[in-house]
Amino acid sequence: MLCPYLKEPFDDCYCLRMSSLDIERTVFFCSMQFKSCEIYINHYAHITTKEIKYA
């Protein structure tokens, strides 16, 4: 399973930057390890909190 935000990534996602420093992170975090990605965790928590607040 790939990161659900890979098709529409956030501005700070590794897959958008793709510098030589981010290639390893992109491969690791955008694939099956996306739930351990700091960027995913931060945005997911923000989105989840927003959904609960407005539900």
N, C-alpha and C positions, 0 to 999 in steps of 0.2 A: 504494500500500500504506500502510495506517495502522499506527501503533505497536501492537504486539501486546499491550501492557498498557493500551490505551485502555478496554477493557471491564472490566478489574479493575485500576485504577491504584494506584500506590503512594501512600502518604500525602503525599508531597512533590511529586507530579506537578502540572504546571501546569494540567491540565484539572480538577483538583479545586479548586484555589484560585480560578481564574478572576476575579481582580481585574482592574481596568482595566490594570494593569501587566503582567499575564500573558496577556492575550488574544492579542497578537501572537506571543508565544512558543508558546502553545497551538496556534495555527493553523500555525505554522512547524514546530515540533518533533513534534507529534502526527500530522502527515501524513508525507509522504515523507522528511522530514529527521530522523526519529526516531533514526537511528543516530549522529547528531552531537549528540544531546541529552545534556547532562551527567548528568541524572537517569537516563536509560536506560542510559548507559554505566556508571555506578556500580552500579546494581542488576543489570545484566546480568553484569558482571564478578563480582559477589558470588555470584549464582546459579550461574554457570558454574564458579567455583572450588569451590563447595559440591558441585556434581554430580560434579566430578572427584575431590574428596576422598572421597566416599562410594561411588564406583563400584567 
